[in-house]
Amino acid sequence: MKTFLSREDLRKKRDKFIVPGVKHLYSDPPHLVRGKMQFLYDETGKEYLDMFAGIVTVSVGHCHPKVAAKTVEQVQTLQHTSTIFMTQPMVDLAEKLAEIAPGNLCKTFVTNSGTEANEAAIRLAKLASGRNEVIVLKHSYHGESHLASSLTSNHNWRPDLMPAAGIAFAENCYCFRCPFGQKPESCNLECAQDVERVIQTQTSGKPAVMIAEPIQGVGGAITPHPEYFKQVKKILEKYGVLFIADEVQTGVGRTGNHWFGITEYGVQPDFITMAKGLANGLPIGAFITTDEIASHGQKQQINTFGGNPISSTTALAVLETIEEEKLSQNAKVVGQYIVDGLKDLQKSFPILADIRGKGLMLGVEIAGPNKEPMAKEAAYIVEEAKNAGVILGKGGLYGCTIRIKPPMCITKENADTMLSTLKKTLEKTAKIPVA
Ligand SMILES: Cc1ncc(COP(=O)(O)O)c(C=O)c1O
C-alpha cells in the first residue's frame, strides 16, 4: 500500500520549496491523496464531501471512471505532437464546442489555462477591431499573467506594481452592495449605464472589447440582475465594442440547463473563454469566436501544449458525460435545493446575509446586520466545515463569501449533509473567540 507524508511533514517541505504566494485555503490543511466523484480522502483515510471541486474545476466528479479511462487510453496511445502536426482530438473538441456554443461561435483556439484563453481572446479582439482599450468589471478575476491580473479588479490578485495599460473598470452589478446605493426592486440598472459612462470618460470612446464573467466567481458568486447583460450589450453595440464572456467558472453546464452562463442572460457574446471544468481537472483553456473575428488572426499561433491529445480527449469525454448524465440539469435541480435549504437556515442565522447564484455556482455572503463583512467568521465556517468533513470555498473582495460550487454529480443527499454540517458550524460560529 502506498504511504504518504504526514500533513505536518508535507507542510514543512512545501514551505521550503514552494514560493510563498501559493497559499492554502485552510490554516490546518489536510493532505489530500485521493478523489472519487464528489468525495476526497486525506492521508489518514478521512472522507470529505467536496463542495468546491478544486476551485470550481472538477465538473463531472473526481477521477470519473469513464473520463479517466479515455484519458489513460490516450496517454498510452499518443501524448504530444504540438499543433504543427495534424492530430484528431483537438479538432473533435473544437467541433463539439461549435455544436454547444451559442449562435455563430464556431472557431476555437485551445490553450492550457483560463489565463491564456483570456489573453488570446483579448489579443484577437484587438486585432479584429483595430482598437486597443479593454473594459472590465470591478470585482472581476480573469487570471494570473501580467495582462490577466491587470484585468482583475481585486487587489489581492493584482501583484504587479505596474499593471498593463488601456484597461477601464466599470461598476459591477452587485445588488447586495449596490455601488449606487439602489435596491434591485426599484433601480434602473445604473450599473449597466455605468459601462457607457466608462466608455465616455475613461477611454478614447472606441474601446476594443469588454470582458466579463456572467457570474463573478472569485468575486464571490456575484450574480447580475437578469436584464443587466442585455443592457450592457446594447451599449457595447452602440460603440462598436466586442464582448467576451469569461466562462472559465460558469461554463460547461454549471449554471444549470445551458452550456454557458451567458445564455441564461439571453445575450450573444463575440467570444466565450473557458477552462477549469472543461477537462475536469486536466490543464486546458479555450476561446471560441466567430468565423469573421477569427479571420483577423492570420499570423502563426502556437501554444506547445495547447490542444494536446490528452487534454482534448479528456475534454471531449467530459462534454459527452455532462450530456449523458444530464449533469447540467442536475446542477439546476440540486442547486435550487441547496438555495432553498440555505434560505431555511438563514431564518435562524441571519449572518447568511445574501444567498446568490445559479445552478451549482452559488455563494453566501457572511455579513452583519449593517452588511459589515464578516471575513473572520467566514474563515471559521470553512475551517470547521472541513474538520467535519465538508469542503467549502471562500472568496469575494472582502473574503466573506462562502462559495458552493461542487462537482455537478452531487445529489440532494449530499446537499443535506452539507446543510446540516453548515448548521452545526453556524451554531459554533456564534461562540468563536474574538481576536
Ligand atoms: C473567471 C476566471 N477567469 C480566468 C481564470 C484563470 O484561469 P486559470 O487559473 O486556468 O489560468 C479564472 C481562475 O480562477 C477564473 O475564475
The ligand as a Gaussian input file, in Angstrom:
#p B3LYP/6-31G(d) Opt

LIG

0 1
 C      -13.360000      33.723000     -14.308000
 C      -11.941000      33.261000     -14.409000
 N      -11.238000      33.599000     -15.487000
 C       -9.955000      33.190000     -15.644000
 C       -9.340000      32.430000     -14.692000
 C       -7.915000      31.990000     -14.878000
 O       -7.903000      30.626000     -15.178000
 P       -6.564000      29.788000     -14.931000
 O       -6.331000      29.729000     -13.459000
 O       -6.893000      28.449000     -15.558000
 O       -5.484000      30.476000     -15.662000
 C      -10.044000      32.052000     -13.553000
 C       -9.409000      31.242000     -12.491000
 O       -9.871000      31.136000     -11.391000
 C      -11.384000      32.481000     -13.399000
 O      -12.095000      32.163000     -12.321000

